[in-house]
Amino acid sequence: MASTKDFAIDLTEQEKQQMLRWFESFSLEQNWVLSSYLDVVRKKAGDNIIKEGAIEDYMGIIVDGSVEISKNKEDGTHKVLAELTPPHSLGEMSMIDSLPRSANAIALTDTTMLILTNEGFKKMVVENSDLAIKLLIKIHKMVNQRLRATTGVFIDSLSKAANT
């Protein structure tokens, strides 16, 4: 894991601003502490970030670039679900529950992400429990928002199917 000093050096000014956008509900001091639990990872356009079904226990916060989220289809093709740009995050569920990934993530452009592993999160729980709780609440709210949006799309699809 990068130290806070190395972490700050590894990010461009624009990437630091995107990080602060994701953590905008956190104080500057909390951001500094959080950075000690994060790693900076850079991916080239076309690189796999997450593979559906893989067992990995980290989440990523996009601070530069764009990422395509897709699901595998039975015919071997992929269904694109979303394109994420800064300051979106991905992989939160597997970071918390360590279950297989539910979708693929591929870098559409050169992409920089901040990575938090399950191990890093557990360390934060022990060392900075208030901060870990605040982060968990943020993740919970984001996952809830995505679930609500997905439910809306699903209901719309059911309504359209019933009307045909």
N, C-alpha and C positions, 0 to 999 in steps of 0.2 A: 504494500500500500504506500502511496506517495505521501510524503510529509506535507504539511500545509505550505511550507516554503517552496518545495518542488512543485506542488499543485499550482500555486499562483504563477510560477514561471512557465508552466506547460500550457497555459491558456492565453489566447489573444485577448485584447480588450473587448472585442465583440463577443467572444465566447464567455467572458466574465459577465458581461451585461445580460446574456441569455440565462446564465446560471442564476443571477440575481432575480430575473423575472420568474423563474420556476420557484425560487425560494423567497418570493417577495413578502410572504407572511412571517418570515423569520427575521430576527434582528441581524445586524451586521456581525455581531459577536457570535450568534448562533450559526451564521453562514461560515464563519471562520472555523468553528468547531466541526461543523458538518464536513467541511473540505478535508479534514484529517481522516475521514472514513471513505472518501471517494477516490477512485482512480480515473485518470484521463485515458481514454482509448480513442484512437483514430482509425477509421476504416476508409478504404478506397471505394469509389463507385463500383457497384457490382458485388462487393463483398457480402457474404452472409453474416448477419449479426446474430440472428436467432433462427433455429431450425425447428419447425413444428414437430412435436413428439420428443425432442431432446430433453434430457434432464439436466437443467442448469439452474443455478439459484442466485441470479443477479438481476438487477433492473438497470436500465440506462436512461439518462436524461440527455436529450439531444440539445447541444449548444451550438452546433453548426451543421449545415447540410440538410438532407432530406432522406427519409426512410419509408420504404413501401412495406405495408403489412398485408399479408395474404394467407389464405387457407388452401391446403391441398385438396384437390377434388379427386373423386374415384377414378376418373379417366387419366390421371397423371398430370393434369394441368393445374393452374393456380387461379383462385378467385381473389382479385385485389379488393381489399376491404377499406384501406385508408392509405393516405400519404401523410406522414408526420414530419413536422418541421419544428424548429426551436420555438418555445421551450417545452415541447411535449416529452412525455416519458413512455417507456415500454417495458414489459417484463415484470411488472410489479407483483402479479399474482404468484409467479414461480419463485420470485425472491422471497416471498413470505411463506408459501406452502411447500416449496421444493418439488412440486408435481411437474409432469411433462409440459413442455411449452404448448400453448393452444394455437399458435400461428407462427408463420415465418416472418422474418424482418430482414430486408435487404437494403443496403445503402444505395440510393439512387444517385447520389453525388458523394464526393468526398465528405465524410461525416465525422464530427467530433462528439463524443458522448462522455458523460460522467457516469461511472459505474459504481453501484453499491451492491455488495454481495450479501448473502444471508449471514455469513460469518461476520462481516463488518457491521451489519445491523444488530446482530446479537451482542457484539462488543459495545455498540452504542447504548444498547439497553442497560448493560451493566455499568458503563462509565458515565453516561449522560441520559438517564432514564426520561427526564422531562423532555429532552430534545427528541428522543426516539418516539415518545408518545405523540408529540406534535407532528413528526414526520408520518407516523402511522395514520393519524387522523387525516392528513392531507392525502395520502395514498387512498384511504378509504373513501373519501369524498370523490376523488377522481374516478375510481372504479365504479362507484354508485352512479356518477354522471354518465359513464359509458354504458352501464347496464340500462339506465333509463332511455338513452338514445337508441340502443339496440332493441329494447322492448317496443319503442315507438315504431321502428322500421318493421319489426316482426308483425305487429298489429296491423299496420298499413298493408303489408303483404297478404295477411289473412283476409282483410276486407276486400282487397282487389280480387283475390282468388274466389271469394264467395260471390262476387258480383259478375263473374264471367261464366 
